[in-house]
């Protein structure tokens, strides 16, 4: 069992007096408040058979912006997420190989500062990025200096979100609603109350189930 099983764990923590954050809209970096982060990383490898391995990696993390005295009533969070990666990998001496992989990430904050306007229905979805769990499969054959691999991504055809951001935006219906901040415009057509526009989640849909064939020649 000793030469078949490998297990490791790491408990970590970090405190920063000021964290540098990236502003996507302007493409610049800026100093932010102090942050406190801690978490646990676990990994395990097990040789089931001479040609079959099982592995799993789990990362648990918690992060929060340190509250200032004048901001005690504000709920402030830094970006943190829990992740999982693992599966089965087979490799035969004859050159055949295959793998069934699981990868996922949990929900994580999308806004640093959570306000009552953002958490109130129906916009409470802007409080976090939606997590996902995907299954991928791979099979291939390798001989000498060439290799061919077939990759089936998102085997269960799950609906998931890749890039996710919280931006202020107006829906077409809101543009004609004078009771909405999006419908309040000046004579030039610009928003008269831009600060009143609530943030919402903008995302890039993840790839549906798809098959990729790859051939490689090594020289």
N, C-alpha and C positions, 0 to 999 in steps of 0.2 A: 504493500500500500504506500510505503514511503516514497518509492520512485514513480508512483502513478498519480499522486495527488500533490498539488501545490496551492497553498492558500496564503493570502496576504491581506493585511488591513492597515489603514492609516487614519488616525484621528488628527485633524488639523484645525487651526484657528489663526486668524490674522486680524489686526486692527490697523487702520490707516487714518492718520489725522486729516488727510484730504485725498480724495480719490479723483483721478483724471477720467472724465467721461467723454464719450463721443457724441456730438450733435449731428444727427444725420441730415437735417435740413440745410445746415450751413457747411457741413463737411469739415468741421473743426473740432479740436479738443479743448476742454475747459475744466478747471478745477472745480470739484464739488465738495460736499460736506464729508465729515469723517464717516467711515464705514466699519462695521464689525461683521466678520464672516467666520463661520465654523462649519465643519462637516465631517463625514465619514466616507472613506473609499474602501470598497471590498472587492477582491478578485479571487477567483478559484479556477484551477485547471485540473481536469481529471482524464486520464487515459483509460477509456472504457475497454477498448480492444487494441491490439497492436496497430491497427489502421484507423481507429476511431477515437476522437477526442471530444470532450465536452468542456465548455468554458462559460464563465459568467463574470461580468463586471457591473458593479452597482455603485453609484455615486449619489450621496445624500448631502445637500448643502442648504444652509440657511444664511441669509444676508439681510442686513438692515442698516439704513442710514441712522447715525446717532442723532437723537433728538436734541435740539437746542432748547434752551429755557423758554425762548419766545415762541417756540413752535411745538410745544408739548401736545397741543390739541390736533395736530396734523399727523395723519398716518403716513409714514415715509418708509419706503422699502427700496432696497437695491436689487438688481437683477440676480436671481438665483434659481436653480432648477435641479431636479433630481433626474438622473439618467440611468438607463439599463441597456446593456449590450451583452449578448451571449448567443449560444447555439451549439450545433454539432458540426464537426469537420471531419471528413473522411479522405484518406489519401492511400491509394493502392500502389504497390510496387510496380505494377504494370503501366503506370502513368495516368490512371483514372483518378479523378478527385471530385469531391462534391461537398457542399455545405448548405446548411439550413440555419439562417441567422435571424435573430430577433433584436430589434433596436427601438428604443423609445425614450421619451423625455416627458417629464411632468409639466403641469401648468406652472407658469412663472409670471411674475409681475411685468406689466407692460408700461406702467406709469410709475415714476419715482414718488410723486405725491398724489395720493388718492383723496379726492375731494368729495363732498357730499353730492355735488351735482353729477359727478361721474358714477357714483355708486347707486344713485337713485334709479329705479326702473324708468324706461326700459333700456337704459344704457349701461347697466351693471356689467355687461360683457366686456367693457373697455378696461376692466380692472386687471385682466391677466391674458397672457398668451396661452392659447389652447395647446395642450400637450398631445402626443400621438404615440401609437405603438404600431410598428410595421414588421412584416415578415418578408424576408428575401431568400431566394434559393439560387444556388450556383452549381454548375456541373461543367467539367472540362476534361480534356485529355492533353497530356504533355509527353513529347518524345523528342529527344535530342535538342535541336535548336528551334523547334516550333511548338506552338501551343494554340489550342482553340478552346474558348470558354463561352458558355451560355449563361446569362444572368437574367433571372426572372425577378424583377423588382415589384414590391408591394403585392405579394402573392394573393392576399385576401381582398385586394382592391379597396382598401380602406380610404375614406375621405379624410384628408389631413391638410394642415396649413404649414407651409414652409416659412418664408419670411413674413413677419408680423410686426406692424407698427401701429401706434396710436396717434392719429392726426385729426385735426379739426376739419370737418367736411360737412357739406350740405347735400341732402338728397333732393331730387327734382321736385318732389311734393312740398318740401320745406321752403323752397324758393318762392312759392306763391302764398305761403301762410304768413300773414302779417304778424301773427302772434309769436312766430318763431324768429330767433335772431337771424336766421338765414333769409327771412323774407323782409327784413328791415334794411332797406338800402337808400342811399342818398340819390341826388339828382344824376350823378354820374354812373350809377349802377353799382357802386362799391358798397360793401357791408358797412352799415352805420354802427353796428355793435359787434365787431369781430371777436371781442373777448367773451361774448355770450354764446358763441358756437361751441357746442359740446364735442369732446373728442370721441372718436369711434375707431374700431379696429379696421385697418386696411391690411390685406394679406395676399400672398401669392399662393395659389393652390398647389399642393404637392402633386407629384406625378402619380397617375393612376397605374394600374397593373400594366407592365410593359416588358418586352423581351428584347435583350440585346445580345447579339453574337459578335464575338471578338476573336480575331486571328492574329497571332504574334509570331514574328520571326526574329530570333536573336542572332546577332552577328557581331 
